[in-house]
Amino acid sequence: MDDQRLQEKFRENASALLSSGEIEKALTIILSLEKLDDVSALMGLFRIGAKGR
């Protein structure tokens, strides 16, 4: 599976829980994981109840 298809699949599956902005932010972070010092910004997007949910 190529990167584009993986991103499409992520968008499809994440859309039930994340806004389109959160999905794009998550993808941006995921695609640059090797450059991150820690993954707290990414994990914050996936917390239950994040941002008033």
LOVO-962705 format. One record per atom (N, C-alpha, C): residue number from 1; chain; residue in one letter; atom name; y negated, x negated, z negated. Coordinates in nm, 4 decimals. Each point is the difference from the previous one (the first is absolute). Layout:
N
SITE:NUM:A:A:CA:Y:X:Z
...
This chain:
53
SITE:1:A:M:N:0.1170:-0.0854:0.0000
SITE:1:A:M:CA:-0.1170:0.0854:0.0000
SITE:1:A:M:C:-0.1239:-0.0904:0.0000
SITE:2:A:D:N:-0.0929:0.0261:0.0894
SITE:2:A:D:CA:-0.1194:-0.0840:0.0073
SITE:2:A:D:C:-0.1053:0.0445:-0.1021
SITE:3:A:D:N:-0.1031:-0.0819:-0.0170
SITE:3:A:D:CA:-0.1040:0.0273:-0.1002
SITE:3:A:D:C:-0.0693:0.1334:0.0222
SITE:4:A:Q:N:-0.0274:0.0332:0.1249
SITE:4:A:Q:CA:-0.0688:0.1262:0.0282
SITE:4:A:Q:C:0.0843:0.1186:-0.0450
SITE:5:A:R:N:0.1290:-0.0030:0.0288
SITE:5:A:R:CA:0.0890:0.1096:-0.0408
SITE:5:A:R:C:0.0122:0.0061:-0.1525
SITE:6:A:L:N:0.0047:-0.1144:-0.0660
SITE:6:A:L:CA:0.0048:-0.0015:-0.1464
SITE:6:A:L:C:-0.1257:0.0628:-0.0594
SITE:7:A:Q:N:-0.1151:-0.0311:0.0584
SITE:7:A:Q:CA:-0.1254:0.0580:-0.0483
SITE:7:A:Q:C:-0.0018:0.1510:0.0216
SITE:8:A:E:N:0.0463:0.0461:0.1148
SITE:8:A:E:CA:0.0069:0.1438:0.0271
SITE:8:A:E:C:0.0912:0.0689:-0.1013
SITE:9:A:K:N:0.1142:-0.0603:-0.0253
SITE:9:A:K:CA:0.0961:0.0570:-0.0947
SITE:9:A:K:C:-0.0596:0.0050:-0.1409
SITE:10:A:F:N:-0.0709:-0.1068:-0.0395
SITE:10:A:F:CA:-0.0651:-0.0014:-0.1306
SITE:10:A:F:C:-0.1024:0.1129:-0.0083
SITE:11:A:R:N:-0.0826:0.0148:0.1038
SITE:11:A:R:CA:-0.1012:0.1070:0.0014
SITE:11:A:R:C:0.0652:0.1373:-0.0147
SITE:12:A:E:N:0.1075:0.0232:0.0739
SITE:12:A:E:CA:0.0708:0.1280:-0.0058
SITE:12:A:E:C:0.0510:0.0284:-0.1409
SITE:13:A:N:N:0.0625:-0.0982:-0.0617
SITE:13:A:N:CA:0.0603:0.0200:-0.1315
SITE:13:A:N:C:-0.1021:0.0038:-0.1122
SITE:14:A:A:N:-0.1062:-0.0764:0.0122
SITE:14:A:A:CA:-0.1001:-0.0065:-0.1063
SITE:14:A:A:C:-0.0975:0.1166:0.0040
SITE:15:A:S:N:-0.0088:0.0694:0.1122
SITE:15:A:S:CA:-0.1009:0.1051:0.0152
SITE:15:A:S:C:0.0174:0.1162:-0.0982
SITE:16:A:A:N:0.1179:0.0167:-0.0547
SITE:16:A:A:CA:0.0220:0.1067:-0.0978
SITE:16:A:A:C:-0.0672:-0.0303:-0.1337
SITE:17:A:L:N:-0.0257:-0.1275:-0.0274
SITE:17:A:L:CA:-0.0536:-0.0390:-0.1303
SITE:17:A:L:C:-0.1337:-0.0720:0.0049
SITE:18:A:L:N:-0.0338:-0.0598:0.1128
SITE:18:A:L:CA:-0.1226:-0.0797:0.0093
SITE:18:A:L:C:-0.0925:0.0570:0.1066
SITE:19:A:S:N:-0.1290:-0.0166:-0.0213
SITE:19:A:S:CA:-0.0973:0.0390:0.1018
SITE:19:A:S:C:0.0081:-0.0994:0.1156
SITE:20:A:S:N:-0.0591:0.0356:0.1125
SITE:20:A:S:CA:0.0035:-0.0922:0.1139
SITE:20:A:S:C:-0.0709:-0.1310:-0.0332
SITE:21:A:G:N:-0.1069:0.0072:-0.0776
SITE:21:A:G:CA:-0.0694:-0.1217:-0.0415
SITE:21:A:G:C:0.0860:-0.0884:-0.0881
SITE:22:A:E:N:0.0731:0.0613:-0.0924
SITE:22:A:E:CA:0.0895:-0.0758:-0.0878
SITE:22:A:E:C:0.1143:-0.0622:0.0796
SITE:23:A:I:N:0.0494:0.0728:0.0980
SITE:23:A:I:CA:0.1076:-0.0525:0.0843
SITE:23:A:I:C:-0.0475:-0.1229:0.0757
SITE:24:A:E:N:-0.1179:0.0084:0.0590
SITE:24:A:E:CA:-0.0521:-0.1133:0.0767
SITE:24:A:E:C:-0.0295:-0.1192:-0.0908
SITE:25:A:K:N:-0.0507:0.0279:-0.1210
SITE:25:A:K:CA:-0.0247:-0.1084:-0.0956
SITE:25:A:K:C:0.1321:-0.0665:-0.0389
SITE:26:A:A:N:0.1020:0.0814:-0.0256
SITE:26:A:A:CA:0.1313:-0.0541:-0.0354
SITE:26:A:A:C:0.0553:-0.0859:0.1131
SITE:27:A:L:N:-0.0111:0.0476:0.1226
SITE:27:A:L:CA:0.0491:-0.0775:0.1140
SITE:27:A:L:C:-0.0739:-0.1326:0.0136
SITE:28:A:T:N:-0.1299:0.0032:-0.0198
SITE:28:A:T:CA:-0.0789:-0.1232:0.0073
SITE:28:A:T:C:0.0499:-0.1011:-0.1026
SITE:29:A:I:N:0.0245:0.0482:-0.1218
SITE:29:A:I:CA:0.0486:-0.0885:-0.1060
SITE:29:A:I:C:0.1416:-0.0482:0.0311
SITE:30:A:I:N:0.0864:0.0907:0.0416
SITE:30:A:I:CA:0.1393:-0.0349:0.0295
SITE:30:A:I:C:0.0076:-0.1053:0.1100
SITE:31:A:L:N:-0.0836:0.0151:0.1009
SITE:31:A:L:CA:0.0036:-0.0932:0.1127
SITE:31:A:L:C:-0.0560:-0.1375:-0.0341
SITE:32:A:S:N:-0.0620:-0.0116:-0.1176
SITE:32:A:S:CA:-0.0524:-0.1305:-0.0414
SITE:32:A:S:C:0.0570:-0.0436:-0.1350
SITE:33:A:L:N:0.1194:0.0463:-0.0322
SITE:33:A:L:CA:0.0628:-0.0323:-0.1289
SITE:33:A:L:C:0.0077:-0.1495:-0.0265
SITE:34:A:E:N:0.0278:-0.0777:0.1012
SITE:34:A:E:CA:0.0149:-0.1442:-0.0212
SITE:34:A:E:C:-0.1295:-0.0670:-0.0434
SITE:35:A:K:N:-0.1130:0.0671:0.0174
SITE:35:A:K:CA:-0.1297:-0.0564:-0.0383
SITE:35:A:K:C:-0.0459:0.0454:-0.1389
SITE:36:A:L:N:0.0710:0.0945:-0.0598
SITE:36:A:L:CA:-0.0413:0.0565:-0.1285
SITE:36:A:L:C:0.0430:-0.0869:-0.1174
SITE:37:A:D:N:-0.0875:-0.0067:-0.1010
SITE:37:A:D:CA:0.0364:-0.0667:-0.1248
SITE:37:A:D:C:0.0897:0.0901:-0.0844
SITE:38:A:D:N:-0.0267:0.1312:0.0048
SITE:38:A:D:CA:0.0845:0.0973:-0.0688
SITE:38:A:D:C:-0.0046:0.1313:0.0773
SITE:39:A:V:N:0.0880:0.0906:-0.0335
SITE:39:A:V:CA:0.0108:0.1257:0.0738
SITE:39:A:V:C:-0.0556:0.1197:-0.0776
SITE:40:A:S:N:-0.0845:-0.0245:-0.0988
SITE:40:A:S:CA:-0.0505:0.1096:-0.0825
SITE:40:A:S:C:-0.0786:0.1026:0.0814
SITE:41:A:A:N:-0.0768:-0.0423:0.0992
SITE:41:A:A:CA:-0.0752:0.0952:0.0825
SITE:41:A:A:C:0.0952:0.0917:0.0764
SITE:42:A:L:N:0.1073:-0.0559:0.0505
SITE:42:A:L:CA:0.0991:0.0795:0.0717
SITE:42:A:L:C:0.0725:0.0944:-0.0948
SITE:43:A:M:N:0.0442:-0.0500:-0.1128
SITE:43:A:M:CA:0.0735:0.0830:-0.0950
SITE:43:A:M:C:-0.0862:0.1138:-0.0535
SITE:44:A:G:N:-0.1297:-0.0241:-0.0127
SITE:44:A:G:CA:-0.0909:0.1041:-0.0456
SITE:44:A:G:C:-0.0018:0.1208:0.0919
SITE:45:A:L:N:0.0228:-0.0207:0.1276
SITE:45:A:L:CA:0.0029:0.1108:0.0957
SITE:45:A:L:C:0.1224:0.0886:-0.0185
SITE:46:A:F:N:0.1060:-0.0552:-0.0558
SITE:46:A:F:CA:0.1254:0.0728:-0.0117
SITE:46:A:F:C:0.0268:0.0566:-0.1390
SITE:47:A:R:N:-0.0949:-0.0166:-0.0916
SITE:47:A:R:CA:0.0167:0.0552:-0.1347
SITE:47:A:R:C:-0.0036:0.1518:0.0044
SITE:48:A:I:N:0.0869:0.0622:-0.0734
SITE:48:A:I:CA:-0.0031:0.1455:-0.0131
SITE:48:A:I:C:-0.1266:0.0370:-0.0748
SITE:49:A:G:N:-0.0730:0.0944:0.0542
SITE:49:A:G:CA:-0.1243:0.0432:-0.0622
SITE:49:A:G:C:-0.1191:-0.0857:0.0367
SITE:50:A:A:N:0.0152:-0.0913:0.0905
SITE:50:A:A:CA:-0.1116:-0.0861:0.0410
SITE:50:A:A:C:-0.1093:0.0830:0.0641
SITE:51:A:K:N:-0.1230:-0.0352:-0.0282
SITE:51:A:K:CA:-0.1176:0.0632:0.0589
SITE:51:A:K:C:0.0008:0.1513:-0.0173
SITE:52:A:G:N:0.0264:0.0447:-0.1197
SITE:52:A:G:CA:-0.0124:0.1413:-0.0311
SITE:52:A:G:C:0.1145:0.0880:0.0445
SITE:53:A:R:N:0.1099:-0.0592:0.0384
SITE:53:A:R:CA:0.1147:0.0837:0.0393
SITE:53:A:R:C:0.0767:0.0425:-0.1206
